[in-house]
């Protein structure tokens, strides 16, 4: 039975609570797609999945007025993550097919920003995408960042130490590959966990009850 003020409750994790959690690691297989010859076999495996995790990485800019195009696209199944190095291979038609295939569900976070960056260099018309920032709201989760969502559900922290590294470096470091793979894998893991009914907001240690606005204002 839900408490009377459940509608005023949200699930959120504090910065300190997040920092105290152990770090997560990606234990699946990572496949770097850095030549055109590797694209087709990678896409064939991806097309066999019914849902995949999605993310992108762009080389950071530290000068005003300077920007870079997307350097890496991550597409993850529950077992493997494919890292497409678009700064080296561009946007082959096979890769675009994945984005535009309505039969494959793609799950990401803040995907509007990703689409904006991708469309700077290619006229992609994405279909069948779910943005976790909107999806988690029906589960009373108010946090928006991937690391916080993952921590709330799985009790582990996703390190962001590689976020501002050079994603056009050749080769990518092992730390970069693991970071990139985990971001995409986390999206699919979060989605499947919620979709399969494994999360009860009432049982979350991060459930917070807020004062009723009318009661609060009358005081």
PyMOL commands that set and color helices and strands:
alter all, ss='L'
color gray80, all
select helices_A, chain A and resi 6-8+15-19+36-47+86-89+93-100+111-118+132-139+146-154+174-195+201-203+213-218
alter helices_A, ss='H'
color red, helices_A
select strands_A, chain A and resi 9-11+22-23+29-33+51-58+70-76+80-84+105-108+129-131+156-157+207-209
alter strands_A, ss='S'
color yellow, strands_A
deselect
rebuild
show_as cartoon
